[in-house]
């Protein structure tokens, strides 16, 4: 007999929701940070170049791209599980 334990299923769903919420929060914080960095162009060419140099010299830009890519994938997979499988749902 193959019975599914409702508490195990509920815990798994809660875990998925927490991960989805956490990844969404991190993506939202990234967007705010991105807006601040894009807004740094208002500091002029010298300030903008300084910020770009800091991000490149300390290898902040490249790993951030990979982390955001993984976060988008995780968030998309966890959000896609909520899409109804049939029109009636």
C-alpha positions as CSV (number, residue, x, y, z in Angstrom):
1,X,0.0,0.0,0.0
2,X,1.5,3.3,-1.1
3,X,0.1,6.1,1.2
4,X,1.5,9.6,1.2
5,X,2.0,11.1,4.6
6,X,0.2,14.5,4.7
7,X,2.6,16.0,7.2
8,X,5.6,15.1,5.0
9,X,3.9,16.6,2.0
10,X,3.0,19.8,3.9
11,X,6.6,20.1,5.2
12,X,7.9,19.8,1.6
13,X,5.4,22.4,0.3
14,X,6.4,24.7,3.1
15,X,10.1,24.2,2.3
16,X,9.4,25.0,-1.4
17,X,7.5,28.2,-0.4
18,X,10.3,29.4,1.9
19,X,12.9,28.8,-0.7
20,X,10.7,30.5,-3.3
21,X,10.1,33.5,-1.0
22,X,13.8,33.7,-0.1
23,X,14.9,33.6,-3.7
24,X,12.3,36.2,-4.6
25,X,13.5,38.5,-1.8
26,X,17.2,38.1,-3.0
27,X,16.2,38.9,-6.6
28,X,14.2,42.0,-5.4
29,X,17.3,43.1,-3.4
30,X,19.5,42.6,-6.4
31,X,17.1,44.8,-8.5
32,X,17.3,47.6,-6.0
33,X,21.1,47.3,-5.9
34,X,21.2,47.2,-9.7
35,X,19.1,50.4,-9.8
36,X,21.6,52.1,-7.4
37,X,24.6,51.0,-9.5
38,X,22.9,52.2,-12.7
39,X,22.1,55.5,-11.0
40,X,25.8,55.9,-10.2
41,X,26.1,57.2,-13.8
42,X,24.8,60.4,-12.3
43,X,28.1,60.8,-10.5
44,X,29.8,61.4,-13.8
45,X,32.2,59.5,-15.9
46,X,34.9,59.4,-13.2
47,X,32.6,58.0,-10.5
48,X,31.0,55.5,-12.9
49,X,34.4,54.3,-14.1
50,X,35.6,54.0,-10.5
51,X,32.6,51.8,-9.5
52,X,33.1,49.6,-12.6
53,X,36.8,49.3,-11.8
54,X,36.1,48.2,-8.2
55,X,33.6,45.6,-9.4
56,X,36.1,44.2,-11.9
57,X,39.3,44.3,-9.8
58,X,37.7,42.6,-6.8
59,X,35.9,40.0,-9.0
60,X,32.5,41.0,-7.8
61,X,30.7,41.3,-11.1
62,X,31.3,37.9,-12.6
63,X,30.3,35.7,-9.6
64,X,27.3,37.9,-9.1
65,X,26.1,37.1,-12.7
66,X,26.3,33.4,-11.9
67,X,24.6,33.7,-8.6
68,X,21.7,35.7,-10.1
69,X,21.4,33.2,-12.9
70,X,21.0,30.3,-10.5
71,X,18.6,32.3,-8.3
72,X,16.4,33.0,-11.4
73,X,16.4,29.3,-12.3
74,X,15.5,28.2,-8.8
75,X,12.8,30.8,-8.5
76,X,11.3,30.0,-11.9
77,X,11.2,26.2,-11.2
78,X,9.6,26.7,-7.8
79,X,7.1,29.3,-9.2
80,X,6.3,27.0,-12.2
81,X,5.0,24.3,-9.9
82,X,2.0,26.5,-9.0
83,X,0.9,26.7,-12.7
84,X,-2.3,24.7,-13.1
85,X,-1.8,21.5,-15.2
86,X,-5.3,21.7,-16.7
87,X,-7.6,24.6,-17.6
88,X,-10.2,23.4,-15.1
89,X,-7.8,23.8,-12.2
